[in-house]
Amino acid sequence: MEAALGRRLDTGGPAAPAQPRRIVGQGAAALAAGMGVGRFAYTPTLPLMHAQAGLPPQLDALRHRFAHHLGPLPSRVHTIRGGN
């Protein structure tokens, strides 16, 4: 756009120093915001969606057990085996 206005673009100088902590912080904040929206927007509607899909109530308990108890298992095994 600056070139269209008749201004010279500076392309020969060194790039601005990267700020990795700032970028990571912004990414973490965006991820937290997205997860927060998903948690509080979709969780109350989950029983309704299950009922409309015709899923039995027992499946809710199984899903809950799996998600909260077995979900972190692969991460724990990876850590125990010396993963980074």
WOTA-V642590 format. One record per pair of residues at least 24 apart in sequence whose ideal C-beta (glycine too) atoms are under 8 Angstrom apart, sorted by sequence separation. I is the first residue (numbers start at 1). GAP is how many residues later the second one is. D is the distance in whole Angstrom. If there is no record, write none. Layout:
i = <I I>
gap = <GAP GAP>
d = <D D>
This chain:
none
